[in-house]
Amino acid sequence: MLLGVNIDHIVVLREARKVADPDPLDALGICKRAGADQITIHLREDRRHIQDSDAQNIISLSNLPVNLECAISQEMITIACQLKPHRVTLVPEKREEVTTEGGLAVEGETSRLKDAIKRLQEAEIDVSLFIDPTLGAVKASLDLGVEWVEFHTGKYANIYAMLYSNLNKTHHRLESLDLPRKVLKQMLEDELYTLRLLSCEAMESGLRIAAGHGLNMQNISDIVEIETIEELNIGQSIIARSIYVGLEQAIHDIKHKMIR
């Protein structure tokens, strides 16, 4: 299984003080040495972390393939076509959100998506859609002719956190539910079943499958067992762990957990 390391949170730290340190370029060699297979960055419309110059430098200097996440706005697609990363993952964006809260509404954005996908593919860039794990989203992605889909694993991660930790806050508003462990276990099994079923459906239809959002050292073991998922994109948990063990070791640790 491949690992894409999202380095956005290195830039979050830099932007908190509006200084030149830490430089995300310094992470590129470390990621490669540690066994990462891809660099993932998200150039947001509000430029809250990765800046245009970061994206340009990372894509031009990285020895690893770069997966650029961006919204489907005309501005972002134009930038992506100019920068020519290995892959573009189209994601939803809301200015008020802390992080991406769900998958693209692929069944309701057909016209805009078709135009964005056409422009990217004409620029010889592979396209992935960041989607919720639903059959409708998989079928819509297939109809749109993209090469990849990436399943949003936030719901899985949130259920796992409620079941196995003392976390009170989640991204899918499950914090308002006082659920017994038996129910949470069944919810977790159901979500894993859905991910397994849909990844098989997507693969058999010719799509390649990635997964990401909320994945960490504790919760990836069951995701790794889904053989039709060939790539995980993980960022926040790796960068958070790197504070204590260093970036190279944090990547080594997550890669070790990904061995089937």
PEBELUR-V570179 format. One record per run of one state. SS is the DSSP state (H for helix, E for strand, C for the rest). FROM is the first residue (numbers start at 1). TO is the last residue. If there is no record, write none. Layout:
<<SS & FROM & TO> <SS & FROM & TO>>
This chain:
<<C & 1 & 1> <E & 2 & 6> <C & 7 & 7> <H & 8 & 17> <C & 18 & 24> <H & 25 & 34> <C & 35 & 37> <E & 38 & 42> <C & 43 & 51> <H & 52 & 61> <C & 62 & 64> <E & 65 & 70> <C & 71 & 73> <H & 74 & 83> <C & 84 & 86> <E & 87 & 90> <C & 91 & 109> <H & 110 & 122> <C & 123 & 125> <E & 126 & 131> <C & 132 & 134> <H & 135 & 144> <C & 145 & 147> <E & 148 & 152> <C & 153 & 153> <H & 154 & 164> <C & 165 & 173> <H & 174 & 176> <C & 177 & 180> <H & 181 & 204> <C & 205 & 207> <E & 208 & 212> <C & 213 & 220> <H & 221 & 224> <C & 225 & 230> <E & 231 & 234> <C & 235 & 235> <H & 236 & 245> <C & 246 & 246> <H & 247 & 257> <C & 258 & 260>>
